[in-house]
Amino acid sequence: MKKLVFLFAAVLLTAISANVFAQSTGTTPAPGATHSYFITPGNSGNSILWTVWKGDLSSPAGTDAVIDDATAATTGITWASGLNVGDWYYVMVVETDGTMCSNTKVLPVQITESDFTLTLTAANATDCYDGAVSVSIVSNAPVYDHGNTTLVFTVSPNSTLDGSSYSGYEFDLDITVPANFNATPAFSSNVIDFTSGKVKTDDNADVTITYTIDNTNTYDNSSAADAQDYTATVVITNGKTVNGVSENNTDDDNQDATAVSRPNTSGIGTN
């Protein structure tokens, strides 16, 4: 008897876990997701009408589910971003022929928590400038220019996207560096757009971001030995798949940094 109780508990927990955290599909859409719904009509000339209902089929879903084309055999439905995980909806389609004879089909849909995640990783926790210090003499005094640093970061979507029928995702990208440091990003080939800080891809592969960071400051012998050292911190936010599923992971996965330094050599002393 105890074995049966444990087995039932295990099955129940598995079912609950699958409901709360699973891949967004047409029958288990995540809040914000858009999925395609379709039928094969009995006859090409028949009329079609899609509706979405909540609860016991007596309450229209309204703005909870927005239908792209309610009269097409194939249509998209966008599920609102504020829906509650676990709630049930019913996608209904009615096909009617020329004699007003109709048929009805209903698809149960349960809102499911997104399992889409993105992880940002710096290639190196510490790094150095790309080249040696450039020294020039101005008014008989040395001026030091440290030049550029090349830093690499990678954004990785979780593996569940590999089996997705939707290709592409996006996220907002930002980098923090000190004053007078210019950061210019370059992206892997799957990035199709970078406008106003938003990165968009055309597949579900990793995105590699290569920053060229130019330290436009110059230093002299009165500068601190570590004046050229800095940290570049990259943050990604607002991750979303191409069909509207929002990212569902912690901030710890969405930020990383690289500390850049040279040996903190003191000024030259003499006696």
PyMOL commands that set and color helices and strands:
alter all, ss='L'
color gray80, all
select helices_A, chain A and resi 2-20+62-64+159-163+251-254
alter helices_A, ss='H'
color red, helices_A
select strands_A, chain A and resi 34-38+47-54+59-60+65-67+74-79+88-96+102-110+118-122+126-127+134-138+141-145+147-157+169-176+181-187+191-195+198-201+207-215+230-241+255-260
alter strands_A, ss='S'
color yellow, strands_A
deselect
rebuild
show_as cartoon
